[in-house]
Amino acid sequence: MTNDLKKAALDYHALPKPGKIRVESTKPCASQQDLALAYTPGVAEPVRAIAADPEAAYRYTSKGNLVAVITDGTAVLGLGNVGALAGKPVMEGKAVLFKRFADIDVFDIEVDARTPQEFINTVIAIAPTFGGINLEDIAAPACFEIEAALRAKLDIPVFHDDQHGTATIIGAALLNALELQGKNIADARIVGLGAGAAGIASLNLLIELGVRRANILLVDRNGVIHSGRSDLNPHKRAFAVETPKRTLADAMRDADVFLGVSGANLVSPEMLRSMAAKPVVFALANPDPEISPKLAHAARGDLIMACGRSDYPNQVNNVLGFPFIFRGALDVRARTINQKMQIAAVHAIAALARLPVPQEVLAAYQLTQLAFGRDYIIPKPLDPRLLATVPPAVARAAIETGVARAPYPAHYPA
């Protein structure tokens, strides 16, 4: 990052007021009568109503549109374990995106927990405040334990976006990329580089979408995850296979898809040249991908490339998913966000990219044209149609799978 960009980023966060979010009142408080209703004695009436029926909290408080974005600071961006407080700018940024794209209110919460169980206990204790929980920037493998425990204990959606948000966007992008390359998802040979939260969750979702487990080779910092290794946690062991391949270069040979959620500059042009015809390359490490798009396209003229950066085509960006998934879940008061709801989001996002792009999207990105193809496999984040497309799909899936507590919203499309 250049010095100019660093200064601009710091100024953006500091000026004119520190931080990126604030709390605003939704009710007037300009008279004695307003004050009597906002606080004592009037506030006693919704208190009594909620004490008698906890569901009344959705009518009389902001609970139904309020999400907690919670971290322990152990895996912030690509910066690692920087601590809970240093993760606060990211959590505030997530709050901005929830509000901007889906009009969802957020409290950012940074928990200085010493153990996963301490973190779990804290979240359970504060959960009554919220309509949903977005877990963020929590290191693997603790993130798996934390999410599973919270889902088992709470009756509101708990969603680790680094796992499932990333997986959802990868799934949508891969469905479209494989279609464009003329490949069948059941036959696609996939190499995953990075066996943390995002990598494992993405591969699990891809299996639900039709990828065969036998066609996956997962690679971590110690090489290919094979059945002879004794250093694997249960999440990695699920992907261990019998294979003579040991290195990333071995794994890439004849692969149809590369899925990187690891680190910068780990893939060489030679590795890409060894892949099958018409490969799909998702180099999603941020801010610097596993291989730069420029190098990748120079190595292979027949590939479809995606990365995590906004300055290249096909940005795999979680903002395409989490605001709209939560919007759909909150609007039917879902008890959880299950895999069927994720898959509904995958197909809704993928389908949107195949439709004609409206002029307002072209204007937002200073483009004259954009159409489904090698440089446009997923919608742009500023596409307003996402809000009208993804939440209804998620809401329908919640209703169909029996986790919704409210009917399909009347303002949603039929």
VENGINOR-V402128 format. One record per run of one state. SS is the DSSP state (H for helix, E for strand, L for the rest). FROM is the first residue (numbers start at 1). LEN is the number of residues. If there is no record, write none. Layout:
ss:SS from:FROM len:LEN
ss:SS from:FROM len:LEN
This chain:
ss:L from:1 len:2
ss:H from:3 len:12
ss:L from:15 len:17
ss:H from:32 len:7
ss:L from:39 len:4
ss:H from:43 len:10
ss:L from:53 len:1
ss:H from:54 len:7
ss:L from:61 len:2
ss:H from:63 len:3
ss:E from:66 len:6
ss:L from:72 len:4
ss:E from:76 len:1
ss:L from:77 len:3
ss:E from:80 len:1
ss:L from:81 len:4
ss:H from:85 len:18
ss:L from:103 len:2
ss:E from:105 len:6
ss:L from:111 len:5
ss:H from:116 len:14
ss:L from:130 len:2
ss:E from:132 len:4
ss:L from:136 len:6
ss:H from:142 len:12
ss:L from:154 len:3
ss:E from:157 len:4
ss:H from:161 len:20
ss:L from:181 len:9
ss:E from:190 len:4
ss:L from:194 len:3
ss:H from:197 len:13
ss:L from:210 len:3
ss:H from:213 len:3
ss:E from:216 len:5
ss:L from:221 len:2
ss:E from:223 len:2
ss:L from:225 len:1
ss:E from:226 len:1
ss:L from:227 len:7
ss:H from:234 len:4
ss:L from:238 len:3
ss:E from:241 len:1
ss:L from:242 len:6
ss:H from:248 len:5
ss:L from:253 len:4
ss:E from:257 len:4
ss:L from:261 len:8
ss:H from:269 len:5
ss:L from:274 len:6
ss:E from:280 len:4
ss:L from:284 len:9
ss:H from:293 len:7
ss:L from:300 len:4
ss:E from:304 len:4
ss:L from:308 len:7
ss:E from:315 len:1
ss:L from:316 len:2
ss:H from:318 len:3
ss:L from:321 len:1
ss:H from:322 len:10
ss:L from:332 len:7
ss:H from:339 len:15
ss:L from:354 len:5
ss:H from:359 len:6
ss:L from:365 len:8
ss:E from:373 len:1
ss:L from:374 len:2
ss:E from:376 len:1
ss:L from:377 len:8
ss:H from:385 len:16
ss:L from:401 len:14
